[in-house]
């Protein structure tokens, strides 16, 4: 098996769920072996792929239904905005029933009016939306730094 599994077209160089692997014809027992690295429970990536914070964000989003998006500090990571380190990835959904609970992932329910776009193949809060989300997490000084970076960028 190569990093790109041609059975079902699953690209294992990007985070994928156990269900994705099964649908692509990958024996789930292989997920526990040396060929794959677990990012979160039920989400994997090829062990040949070097660690990337962006993959962790993608993995957190992959746990949720298709409308989910990276938000808060995870959105900042997608935009390469420097924020203090947070151990959890942040994902937002539009309905309570779409939340998925996993260690290392904090899921929020966003208002339907939340501005969402796509960057680097990830659904993500738009910059102004991200700034509002970060206001609940950051100190005033850190928030000013984020705002300044966003106004330049």
C-alpha positions, 0 to 999 in steps of 0.5 A: 500500500502506498501513501496514496491508496488508489482503492477508493482514491483515499489520500492518506497523506491528509487526515482521514477517518476510520470510516473513510479508510474502510470505505476505501478498502483499507483493513481497519487493523492496518490503522493500528500498525506502523503505516498510520499515525493516530491524530485523534481517536478515529482519525489517522494519517500516513506515518510517512507524513511529518507532523504539522499543526495544520493536519491536527486542525484538519483532523479535528474538522474531519471528525464532524459533519461536512458543515463543520469548520476550524474556529477560534485558535485553530482558525488562527493556525490555519491563517498563520496568526500567532496566538498563545498555544492551546492544547485543544483544537477548536471546531464549530458547527451550526447545530448541537446535534453535529457536535462530536466529543473527542479528547483534544477537541473543543466543539462550539455551536456557531450562529448561522450568520458565522462567516466561513470560508476555505483556506488551505483545503480547510473550512475556516472562520473568516478573519473577522469572525475569527477575531470575534471568536478569539476575543473569548480566549485571549487577553486584551494585549494578545487580541490587539496583536492579532488585530494588528497582524490581521490589519497588515495581512 
